[in-house]
Amino acid sequence: QVQLVESGGGLVQPGGSLRLSCSASGISFRFYHMAWHRQAPGKQRELVATMFSSGSSTYEDSAKGRFTLSRDNAKNTVSLQMNSLKPEDTAVYYCRAWHFITDDVYWGQGTQVTVSS
């Protein structure tokens, strides 16, 4: 059974930081690309950042310069360090995994991030 479990969300003041983690089980983690998406109330889910199985990463404009991905294949975990948070970063953040060949896709349940004073 495949599970992606996000953690690390919470309430933070503008300018603050949070570190989100996604722990995967039931998959051969090193063969999966990993991504973080977010969905704000009333908006569509959007891509935030991607870390490929190779270890390379890409960031959407909203995340560039503020968010940093890291990956630990030994612990089956991908993390998103978020700095200089803004109220517009408020959303539910989801972890997604997809196989680098078969494109099998899995989603986590999400973790709430609220940026507010």
Buried (B, 14 or more C-beta within 10 A) or exposed (E): EEEBBBBBBEEBEEEBEBBBBBBBEEBEBEBBBBBBBBBBEEEEBEBBBBBBBEEEBEBBEBBEEBBBBBBEBEEBBBBBBBEEBEEEBBBBBBBBBBBEEEEEEBBBEBBEBBBEE
